[in-house]
Structure formats: C-alpha cells, structure tokens
Amino acid sequence: MKGFTLMEMLISLAIFSILISIASGAFVRALRSQRAIVSLISANDNLSIALEQMMREIRTGYQFSITAPDEMEFINADNEFIRYRLEAGFIERGIEDAAQGPGVFVYRQITGANVIVNRFNIGLFGNSFDDGFPPRITLSLSISPNNPYLSTFSIDIQSTVSARFIDT
C-alpha cells in the first residue's frame, strides 16, 4: 500500500501554513498601503479644492489686509467683506454679517474633516497704494491626512495669485 506517512503530512502541513502566513501578511500590508495612499490622495484633493476656491475669490478681490500670519481680509467681487483664517486645524471662510453689525463674521469651514491643516501662512506683496502693481497673495499650507497611521506625513503646498485690479 502506497501513501504518505504521518510525518510527511505534518511537514507538508507546516510548510503550507508558513507560506499562507507569509502571503496573508503581504496581503494585509498591501491593504494598509492602499488605504494610506487613498487617504493621502483624498487630503491632497481636498486641499486643492479649498485652495482653488480661495484663489478664485482673491483674484477678483481688493483692499487686502493681513490681520495675523494665518488670517486675511479683503472685499470680494460681490462687495462682501471676506476673511480667511486657520482655526483648530481647519481653514475657515468668514463673511461679514451686516445684520449682526460691522465686524461680526459668520464662518464656514472650507477644508474637509479628512484633512488637518498644520500651517497656513499668508504673504501680501504690492499692496501699497499707487505703487503700480496688483496685489500678490502667497498662500503656504502644510496639511496632514486625518488618519492616525499617517500622522507623520505632511503635504506642503504654496501658491501665489495676483489680484486683477491695480491699487490706484
């Protein structure tokens, strides 16, 4: 009678178990990497949308002022007093509420919950009255995905936009 001995079966079962463990470990690592990549892409996309919204509004604005390193005020194309600021890890857009009185802003978060904004610096150049240059605003941001496994990763973006109107 031909067949396998008990020892041969145990050895082949042990080898099979080791190979399955290695394969499942690689699969789990691949899933974690895929989740991390999706989280980073999502954070980058979220920041790009928020930055594009700010740039579009700044491009048609006037009377820019920097009230803090992470806060800017201006009047937009609809003659609304607008303020962008960093608050608790999110970028917020504030609009002055005339019904509540001058200087009272109603804020709305423009970055998503999947992003933590670590740094939001604003630079303003060419804003001197009658200098012949349109104001140029440089926004520098550093974000991290709101993911505990990726807390050490950050994405840095800097963009400059010039207003369409020259201060005269």
trRosetta pair geometry for C-beta under 8 A, 3 or more apart (Angstrom, degrees):
i j d omega theta_ij theta_ji phi_ij phi_ji
4 8 4.5 -123 -169 85 97 127
4 9 5.3 113 126 -55 126 88
4 12 7.8 -44 -164 7 149 139
5 8 4.8 98 54 5 77 101
5 9 7.2 -142 95 -3 42 88
6 9 5.7 -56 -151 37 33 113
6 10 6.4 33 153 -19 66 106
7 10 5.8 -54 -147 36 31 110
7 11 6.4 30 156 -17 65 106
8 11 5.9 -55 -145 38 31 109
8 12 6.2 26 158 -14 65 108
9 12 6.0 -57 -143 40 28 106
9 13 6.1 30 156 -20 64 110
10 13 5.7 -55 -145 38 29 113
10 14 6.3 32 155 -21 64 106
11 14 5.7 -53 -148 34 30 112
11 15 6.5 29 154 -16 64 105
12 15 5.7 -52 -146 38 34 111
12 16 6.2 36 153 -20 65 107
13 16 5.7 -54 -145 38 30 113
13 17 6.3 33 154 -22 64 106
14 17 5.7 -53 -147 34 30 113
14 18 6.5 31 154 -19 63 104
15 18 5.8 -54 -150 34 31 112
15 19 6.5 29 153 -16 64 107
16 19 5.9 -58 -149 39 31 110
16 20 6.3 29 155 -18 66 107
17 20 5.8 -55 -145 38 30 110
17 21 6.3 33 154 -22 64 106
18 21 5.7 -54 -149 34 30 113
18 22 6.5 28 154 -17 64 105
19 22 5.8 -53 -148 36 32 110
19 23 6.3 29 155 -16 65 109
20 23 5.7 -57 -144 41 31 111
20 24 6.1 27 158 -17 67 108
21 24 6.0 -56 -141 39 27 105
21 25 6.3 30 157 -20 62 108
22 25 5.8 -56 -149 35 28 113
22 26 6.5 26 154 -16 63 106
23 26 5.9 -55 -150 37 31 110
23 27 6.4 33 151 -21 64 107
24 27 5.4 -51 -147 36 36 116
24 28 6.4 38 154 -20 67 102
25 28 5.8 -52 -147 35 31 110
25 29 6.4 30 154 -16 64 106
26 29 5.7 -54 -147 38 33 112
26 30 6.3 36 153 -21 65 106
27 30 5.6 -54 -148 35 31 113
27 31 6.5 32 152 -19 64 104
28 31 5.7 -52 -150 35 33 112
28 32 6.5 32 152 -17 65 105
29 32 5.7 -54 -147 37 33 111
29 33 6.3 33 154 -19 66 106
30 33 5.7 -53 -146 37 31 112
30 34 6.3 34 154 -21 64 106
31 34 5.6 -54 -147 35 30 113
31 35 6.5 31 154 -18 64 104
32 35 5.8 -53 -149 36 32 111
32 36 6.4 33 152 -20 64 106
32 149 7.2 -131 -168 -177 103 163
33 36 5.6 -54 -148 36 32 112
33 37 6.3 32 154 -19 66 105
34 37 5.8 -53 -147 36 31 110
34 38 6.4 31 154 -18 64 106
35 38 5.7 -54 -147 38 31 111
35 39 6.2 33 153 -21 64 107
35 147 8.0 167 142 -151 98 145
35 149 7.8 58 104 58 114 147
36 39 5.6 -55 -149 36 30 113
36 40 6.4 29 154 -17 65 106
36 147 7.3 168 -118 123 64 154
36 149 6.3 -98 -92 108 103 121
36 150 5.7 146 -141 -71 92 118
37 40 5.8 -54 -146 38 32 110
37 41 6.2 30 156 -16 66 107
38 41 5.8 -56 -144 39 30 110
38 42 6.1 32 156 -21 64 109
39 42 5.7 -55 -145 37 28 112
39 43 6.4 28 156 -18 63 106
39 114 7.1 -149 -150 -175 75 112
39 145 4.3 83 153 -171 103 157
39 147 4.6 10 -168 -36 155 154
39 150 5.8 178 105 4 137 154
40 43 5.8 -54 -147 36 30 110
40 44 6.3 29 155 -17 64 108
40 145 5.7 -90 -83 -43 48 134
40 150 6.8 -153 -66 -153 88 155
40 153 6.6 -60 -99 135 112 151
40 155 7.2 134 -160 -54 87 124
41 44 5.7 -56 -147 39 31 112
41 45 6.2 31 154 -19 66 107
42 45 5.8 -53 -145 37 29 111
42 46 6.3 32 155 -22 63 106
42 114 5.4 -46 128 135 120 151
42 145 7.1 79 70 -123 94 112
43 46 5.7 -53 -147 35 30 113
43 47 6.4 27 156 -16 64 106
43 114 5.9 -133 -81 127 73 95
43 115 4.8 133 -140 -96 84 90
43 143 5.9 -176 170 127 113 123
43 144 7.2 -60 -160 145 158 21
43 145 4.2 -118 -44 -88 142 78
43 146 7.6 156 -93 3 113 68
43 155 6.5 156 115 11 114 137
44 47 5.9 -56 -148 38 30 109
44 48 6.3 32 153 -22 64 107
44 155 5.7 -152 -90 -146 87 170
45 48 5.6 -54 -147 35 31 114
45 49 6.5 31 156 -19 65 104
46 49 6.0 -56 -153 34 30 109
46 50 6.5 24 153 -13 64 108
46 111 6.0 83 150 -156 110 75
46 112 4.5 -96 -141 23 137 114
46 114 6.0 167 -34 70 157 103
46 115 4.8 -155 95 -32 139 134
47 50 5.8 -57 -146 40 33 109
47 51 6.0 33 156 -19 68 110
47 111 6.8 15 -94 -125 60 111
47 115 6.1 159 -57 -136 87 154
47 117 8.0 136 -107 -93 105 93
47 141 6.5 180 -159 112 123 145
47 143 5.2 -148 -78 4 138 158
47 155 6.8 -171 22 94 160 130
47 157 6.2 149 141 15 133 148
48 51 5.7 -56 -142 40 28 111
48 52 6.2 30 157 -20 64 108
48 157 7.9 -157 -81 -124 66 166
49 52 5.8 -54 -146 36 28 111
49 53 6.5 31 153 -21 62 105
50 53 5.7 -53 -151 33 32 113
50 54 6.5 29 153 -15 65 105
50 91 5.8 116 173 64 140 136
50 110 4.7 126 -131 129 101 102
50 111 4.9 -14 -70 -81 160 75
51 54 5.8 -55 -149 38 32 109
51 55 6.1 31 155 -19 67 109
51 139 6.7 179 -135 95 96 143
51 141 7.1 -126 -82 10 115 146
51 157 6.7 -79 -73 121 158 142
51 159 6.0 100 -179 24 127 147
52 55 5.7 -54 -141 39 30 111
52 56 6.2 34 159 -23 64 106
53 56 6.0 -55 -149 32 26 111
53 57 6.7 16 157 -10 61 109
53 93 7.8 -81 128 -59 124 147
53 110 6.1 -140 78 -169 147 136
54 57 6.1 -66 -153 41 30 105
54 58 6.0 27 155 -19 69 112
54 84 5.9 53 -126 -101 118 157
54 91 7.8 -58 -59 156 135 144
54 93 7.7 -156 -91 -87 85 113
54 110 7.6 132 -53 110 94 159
54 139 6.7 73 111 -62 143 165
55 58 5.6 -55 -139 39 30 111
55 59 6.2 43 158 -34 64 103
55 139 7.7 -117 -72 15 87 136
55 159 6.5 -54 -81 125 131 135
55 161 4.6 164 -145 -62 90 152
56 59 5.9 -47 -152 20 26 118
56 60 7.6 -2 160 5 56 103
57 60 6.8 -75 -160 46 32 91
57 61 6.2 42 148 -42 68 115
57 76 5.3 -43 -169 -120 95 121
57 77 7.7 -131 -147 3 61 94
57 82 6.6 -117 157 147 135 175
58 61 5.3 -58 -143 22 35 122
58 64 7.8 45 -149 -97 92 125
58 74 6.9 86 -123 50 69 158
58 137 5.4 -95 -176 45 143 147
58 161 5.2 104 94 91 124 136
58 163 6.7 -100 155 -84 72 80
59 161 5.6 -85 -74 172 81 125
59 162 7.6 49 -124 82 70 42
59 163 6.4 160 -156 -122 29 44
59 164 6.0 56 164 -32 74 95
60 76 6.5 49 92 -169 94 70
60 77 3.9 -11 134 -57 127 117
60 163 7.5 151 -80 -151 5 78
60 164 6.0 6 -104 13 52 124
61 64 6.7 92 117 -71 116 91
61 74 4.2 62 162 135 137 132
61 75 6.0 153 -159 79 86 44
61 76 5.0 -48 -95 -105 94 48
61 77 6.9 -91 -76 -38 50 64
61 82 7.1 -92 -112 43 137 128
61 163 6.0 -90 69 -119 66 115
62 74 6.7 152 71 -173 22 103
62 75 5.7 -28 66 64 73 97
62 135 7.8 142 -130 16 52 131
62 163 6.4 119 -87 -176 60 148
62 165 5.4 -24 -86 66 116 135
62 167 7.4 145 -155 -89 98 81
63 74 5.8 149 82 -146 66 66
63 75 5.0 37 48 10 116 106
64 72 6.7 -17 -163 -173 92 106
64 73 7.4 150 -155 85 45 51
64 74 4.5 -14 -98 -91 63 115
64 124 5.6 -176 126 -135 126 132
64 127 5.6 -104 70 -118 105 130
64 135 5.0 155 23 167 137 164
64 137 6.5 -141 -148 -73 157 118
64 163 7.2 -150 -31 -46 126 140
65 72 7.2 161 85 -156 43 61
65 73 5.1 -12 62 61 91 96
65 74 7.1 163 18 -74 62 65
65 124 7.6 -43 -133 -46 21 176
65 127 7.9 143 -87 173 51 153
66 69 7.4 32 172 -101 120 27
66 71 7.1 120 -167 84 60 60
66 72 5.5 -33 -106 -103 63 77
66 122 5.5 -178 -118 99 113 116
66 123 7.9 -12 -76 -126 151 18
66 124 5.2 -156 -32 -3 115 128
67 71 4.7 -53 67 105 95 113
67 72 7.1 173 14 -99 81 21
67 73 5.8 53 -25 -9 117 110
67 83 7.6 -18 18 -137 137 113
68 71 4.0 48 45 29 97 110
68 85 7.4 48 55 -128 119 104
69 121 5.7 -34 169 -127 95 77
69 122 6.9 162 178 36 42 77
70 85 6.2 79 126 -157 81 65
70 86 4.0 -49 166 21 130 116
70 119 7.9 -130 -97 -170 120 50
70 120 4.5 85 -142 83 101 93
70 121 6.5 -57 -85 -89 72 40
70 122 6.8 133 -120 -2 27 98
71 83 6.6 1 -171 -175 94 101
71 84 7.1 179 -145 91 48 53
71 85 4.1 8 -108 -106 90 96
71 86 7.4 -112 -63 19 71 70
71 122 7.4 -118 53 18 18 139
72 83 6.9 168 86 -150 45 56
72 84 5.2 1 54 53 94 93
72 85 7.6 -176 23 -71 56 62
72 122 4.8 -148 -53 -174 120 169
72 124 7.4 147 -124 -60 116 119
72 137 7.1 70 -147 -145 160 132
73 81 6.9 -1 -170 -177 103 88
73 82 6.9 161 -151 86 55 50
73 83 4.8 -19 -97 -98 80 83
74 81 7.9 -180 97 -149 26 53
74 82 5.8 -19 66 61 70 96
75 79 6.0 -3 180 -139 113 43
75 80 6.9 156 -154 71 65 32
75 81 5.8 -35 -98 -95 74 55
75 82 7.1 139 -116 14 21 85
76 79 7.3 -88 72 -16 62 13
76 80 5.2 -9 41 55 107 86
76 82 5.1 59 -32 -16 109 133
80 95 5.6 -17 165 -150 126 105
80 96 6.8 -178 -177 38 75 88
81 95 7.2 124 78 -161 59 53
81 96 3.8 26 67 -5 111 132
81 105 7.9 -109 108 -95 101 96
82 93 6.7 -26 -164 -169 101 90
82 94 6.9 141 -164 79 50 58
82 95 5.9 -21 -105 -100 67 67
82 96 7.8 -101 -63 -8 29 83
83 93 7.5 147 80 -163 51 43
83 94 4.0 -14 62 61 99 111
83 95 7.8 -164 24 -68 75 26
83 96 7.8 91 -9 -52 103 78
83 105 5.5 -45 33 -117 129 158
83 107 8.0 -60 81 -95 104 92
84 91 6.5 0 -172 -176 96 101
84 92 7.2 165 -151 84 50 49
84 93 5.7 -19 -99 -103 75 65
84 94 7.5 -168 -74 20 27 78
84 122 7.8 132 86 -77 112 142
85 91 7.4 165 86 -152 32 59
85 92 5.5 -18 64 59 81 94
85 94 6.8 14 11 -6 108 117
85 107 7.7 -58 47 -121 110 130
85 120 7.8 120 -179 102 34 143
86 89 7.8 33 -177 -81 92 9
86 90 7.5 157 -154 80 57 33
86 91 6.0 -38 -97 -97 62 63
86 92 7.7 146 -112 15 14 82
86 117 5.9 -132 -133 109 107 130
86 119 7.9 -51 -105 -171 164 20
86 120 3.9 164 -61 39 126 134
87 90 6.0 -31 72 66 72 81
87 91 7.9 111 24 -124 73 19
87 92 5.0 -4 24 -2 121 128
87 107 7.2 23 21 174 157 159
89 116 4.5 -38 -170 -151 121 79
89 117 5.6 149 -173 45 48 68
89 118 7.6 7 -127 -75 80 41
90 109 4.8 -19 156 -140 141 110
90 110 7.8 145 169 44 94 52
90 111 5.0 -163 -150 59 75 105
90 115 7.8 106 -110 90 71 89
90 117 6.1 126 -104 16 17 114
91 109 7.4 110 77 -156 47 63
91 110 5.4 -50 97 59 95 96
91 111 4.7 87 32 -16 90 113
91 117 5.6 88 -38 -36 85 165
91 120 6.1 146 -92 -105 101 153
91 141 7.9 -40 -58 -117 134 131
92 107 4.3 14 169 -172 131 116
92 108 6.5 149 -158 71 81 30
92 109 5.4 -48 -99 -95 79 50
92 110 6.7 144 -123 4 25 84
93 107 6.9 148 76 -150 35 65
93 108 5.5 -24 63 62 86 86
93 110 5.1 60 -13 -37 107 126
94 105 3.5 31 172 169 125 131
94 106 6.5 153 -151 70 73 32
94 107 4.4 -35 -88 -89 88 76
94 108 7.7 157 -87 15 41 64
95 105 6.5 140 63 -152 23 81
95 106 5.8 -25 61 57 79 87
95 108 8.0 6 3 6 99 106
96 102 7.1 2 -170 -143 129 50
96 103 7.2 -8 -131 -62 110 10
96 104 6.8 97 -154 69 68 50
96 105 5.6 -52 -91 -94 49 70
97 100 4.4 38 102 21 115 109
97 101 7.8 26 92 39 81 45
97 104 5.2 -58 55 103 96 98
97 105 6.8 140 -2 -131 86 19
97 106 4.8 75 -49 -22 121 107
98 101 7.7 81 -166 -56 33 5
98 102 7.5 13 -123 -77 61 57
100 104 4.1 -97 105 96 116 152
100 106 7.9 126 12 -51 141 98
101 104 5.1 76 66 -4 79 124
111 115 4.9 -92 170 77 113 127
111 117 6.0 119 40 -39 171 117
111 143 7.8 -155 -156 -116 146 134
112 115 5.5 86 64 12 75 100
113 146 6.3 -75 150 40 60 165
114 145 6.4 -26 164 -153 81 77
114 146 5.1 -145 -157 35 32 108
114 147 7.9 20 -162 -42 79 90
115 143 5.2 -19 -168 -169 104 130
115 144 7.6 139 -159 73 58 39
115 145 6.8 -54 -103 -116 53 41
115 146 6.2 -70 -24 -21 9 99
116 143 6.5 147 76 -160 47 72
116 144 4.9 -19 62 63 102 89
116 145 7.6 31 17 114 87 10
116 146 5.3 120 -32 -80 94 82
117 120 5.6 22 161 -47 129 110
117 141 6.3 -60 -145 -159 103 105
117 142 7.4 111 -166 76 59 51
117 143 5.3 -39 -104 -100 54 86
118 142 4.5 -54 67 101 106 100
118 143 6.4 174 8 -102 85 25
118 144 6.0 64 -37 -9 117 101
118 154 6.2 -41 16 -129 147 129
119 140 6.9 -31 125 119 109 90
119 141 6.4 163 89 -152 71 37
119 142 4.0 38 37 30 105 107
120 139 7.4 -22 -162 -165 76 91
120 140 7.6 157 -151 83 29 57
120 141 5.5 10 -103 -107 67 82
121 139 7.5 151 81 -157 53 43
121 140 4.4 -8 58 58 101 105
121 141 7.8 -163 26 -69 65 42
122 137 6.6 -23 -165 -167 94 96
122 138 7.2 146 -161 79 43 57
122 139 6.0 -11 -105 -103 71 66
122 140 7.9 -156 -69 24 29 74
123 137 7.0 150 80 -160 56 46
123 138 3.9 -4 55 54 109 106
123 139 8.0 -148 26 -62 73 29
123 140 7.5 48 -8 -9 104 105
124 127 5.1 7 154 -25 110 138
124 135 6.3 -20 -164 -166 91 108
124 136 7.5 149 -157 79 42 52
124 137 5.7 -10 -102 -105 69 73
124 138 7.9 -147 -62 23 30 73
125 133 7.9 -50 132 124 82 139
125 135 7.2 142 77 -159 45 57
125 136 4.5 -19 65 62 98 101
125 137 7.9 -173 25 -75 71 30
125 138 7.3 38 -1 -9 109 105
126 131 6.1 -153 -154 88 65 135
126 133 3.6 -95 -149 110 122 122
126 134 6.3 43 127 86 137 32
126 135 5.3 -178 91 -111 89 35
126 136 5.2 68 28 6 121 89
126 162 7.8 1 66 -133 146 101
126 167 7.9 162 145 17 76 114
127 135 4.5 43 -89 -110 78 107
127 167 6.6 79 -161 -18 45 153
128 131 4.1 79 77 -39 101 129
128 167 7.2 175 92 80 33 140
129 167 5.4 -106 -119 144 47 121
129 168 7.7 101 -170 -140 70 12
130 167 6.8 -87 -35 115 35 86
130 168 5.9 73 -95 -137 66 50
131 167 7.0 34 28 68 84 108
132 166 6.5 -11 -162 -168 29 134
133 136 7.6 -46 152 -17 113 99
133 166 6.7 173 107 -133 11 97
133 167 8.0 0 74 31 54 91
134 162 4.7 86 99 172 120 106
134 163 4.9 -153 176 68 106 76
134 164 6.8 -118 -139 134 147 4
134 165 6.4 133 -125 82 103 29
134 166 4.9 -84 -75 -87 70 62
134 167 7.5 131 -126 -8 40 72
135 162 6.9 161 89 -153 44 65
135 163 4.6 34 56 10 90 122
135 167 6.6 66 -39 -28 95 114
136 160 5.8 11 178 -177 104 109
136 161 7.3 171 -152 87 61 34
136 162 4.7 -32 -98 -96 77 83
136 163 7.7 -129 -73 4 35 74
137 160 6.9 166 85 -150 42 61
137 161 5.6 -14 60 61 91 83
137 162 7.7 160 16 -95 67 32
137 163 7.5 71 -9 -40 103 88
138 158 6.6 7 -178 -175 98 98
138 159 7.3 177 -149 91 58 35
138 160 4.5 -23 -97 -97 79 89
139 158 6.9 177 90 -147 51 53
139 159 5.5 -7 57 59 94 82
139 160 7.7 174 18 -85 64 39
139 161 7.8 10 1 8 105 100
140 156 7.5 -5 -173 -170 86 92
140 157 7.6 174 -150 92 45 48
140 158 4.5 -6 -105 -104 77 95
141 156 7.2 170 91 -150 51 48
141 157 5.1 -6 60 60 96 89
141 158 7.5 174 21 -79 62 49
142 154 5.2 13 -179 173 97 126
142 155 7.2 164 -153 79 51 43
142 156 4.9 -14 -102 -99 82 77
142 157 7.9 171 -81 21 38 63
143 154 6.6 155 78 -157 32 75
143 155 5.2 -19 62 57 87 93
143 157 7.7 -1 8 11 104 106
144 150 6.8 173 -178 123 91 90
144 151 6.3 49 167 -145 144 42
144 153 6.1 133 -137 85 86 64
144 154 5.0 -51 -76 -99 85 72
144 155 7.5 160 -85 12 36 75
145 150 4.7 19 59 91 115 138
145 153 6.7 12 17 79 98 116
147 150 4.3 38 80 30 111 106
147 151 7.3 -144 85 -50 57 63
148 151 6.0 -11 -153 -35 38 112
150 153 4.6 -40 -176 29 90 119
